[in-house]
Amino acid sequence: MPELPEVETIRRSLEREVLNLQLRDLEVHEPRLLQNCTEKELKRALIGNKVGKLGRRAKFLIFDFGKHSIVFHLRMTGWFSLDRPQKPRLILKFDRKTLYFEDTRRFGTLHLTETKNLSELQPLAQLGIEPFHPSYTLKNFRASLQSPQEIKRSLLDQTKIAGLGNIYACEALFASKIHPERSASSLSAQEVKRLFTQIEKMLERAISEQGTTVDTYRSLDGVGNFQNFLAVYDRENQPCIHCKATIERLEQGGRSSYCCPKCQK
């Protein structure tokens, strides 16, 4: 699933291509994509308006058309293209180009909202603090970790810290030398500060590399490159880049976690 760096990379590529373009028409080829509106309502709200801003909140992508906005969640396999894919789920026809949304597994979602009510939209209203946002302070970060829950699971809880997924949670914990099965509340002040810093460093580096492609992720510019710099994620039974111990895979909440048993305590 695209995480914060991937969605930010997509946002930047879309901004370059469709910002200030007027929407002339649209076609919905996958009704399940629309979560709170019909195709007719979507057309009435958007057609004739320009994309005034391309925004992002955590893993959500936001097209601001002025009075109304649409909010995408790409889920597992959603992606955008300027070239027509075999089975587009949504077609946005702008005055100078056409944008296609494809989603092989069809889990992606689109919500329509009045822009003034954007922060109250249900998918966004429950999100926690987010890296690179003013809300992401050491004080708020520390408060979000006051739980006996395993630290890895706390990092994936979008109501606590929004934007992180499995890949970057694993990588940030490795960079911080913290074992994913530690309880969040057991972290020392020094460990909390180190993790707080490493999360933004990790995400910033991933954005500079156009994100991580380990499955289907791509932006308008193609696949990402950060997969070539992963230290632990999906490296089970391979040597740790620091100590050469064997990377382990753990099961946590139905997800795979990767860690170095020697470096991470």
Residue, then its C-alpha position, 0 to 999 in steps of 0.5 A: m500500500p502506498e505510504l506517505p512518501e509514495v502519495e507525496t511523490i504522486r501528489r507532486s507529479l500530478e501537481r506538475e501535470v494538472l494544476n490549474l487545468q479545467l475539468r471538462d468531463l469525467e467517467v466513472h467505470e467502477p461505481r464502488l470507487l465512489q464512497n459518498c456520492t453518485e457519478k451525477e453528483l460528482k459531475r455536477a460538483l466538479i465539471g467546469n472547475k479548475v484544480g486549484k491545489l493538489g494536497r495530501r493528508a497522510k496517505f490521502l490525496i486531495f484534488d481541490f476544485g475550489k468549492h468542492s474537493i475529492v479525496f482519494h485513498l489508493r489502497m493496495t493497487g491504485w495509481f494514476s496515468l496519463d496513458r490509458p490503461q487497460k481498465p481505467r476505473l475513473i477518467l478525468k478529462f481536462d482541457r489539455k490532457t486526460l488523467y486515468f485512475e487504475d486500481t487492479r484490486r479495486f479497493g481504492t476510494l473516492h470521497l466528495t466533500e465541500t472544501k470548507n468541510l474537508s477536515e471533518l470528512q470521516p476518513l480524515a477527521q480521525l487521523g493523528i499527528e503527521p510527519f512534516h506537519p506543525s502537529y508533529t512535535l516531540k511533545n505530541f509524539r511522546a503523548s501518542l506513545q503512552s500505551p502498552q501496545e507494541i511500538k510497531r503497532s502504535l506506529l501503524d495506528q493512523t489515529k496516533i501517527a498518520g502516514l506511516g505503513n509497514i515499510y517505513a515503520c520497520e525501517a524507522l525502528f531499525a534506524s532507531k535501534i528499537h525492537p518492534e515488539r517493545s511496548a510503546s510506553s517502555l521507550s526511554a525519553q532518548e529512544v522516543k526522541r531518536l525515533f521521532t527524528q528518524i521517522e522524518k529522516m526516513l520519510e524525507r529520504a524516501i520522498s527524494e527517491q520517489g518512494t518505494t516500489v516493492d509491488t505495484y506502486r508507481s507515480l506519473d514518473g514511473v517506479g520508486n527507488f527507495q527499495n534499493f536502500l531498505a535495511v530490514y524490510d523484506r530482507e528475512n534471512q539476509p545479513c544486517i547491514h551493520c552487524k551481519a546478524t540475520i534479519e528476522r521476520l515476525e508476525q504482529g497483528g497479521r502483518s510481517s515485521y522485520c528486524c535485526p535481533k542484535c541491533q534492535k533492543 
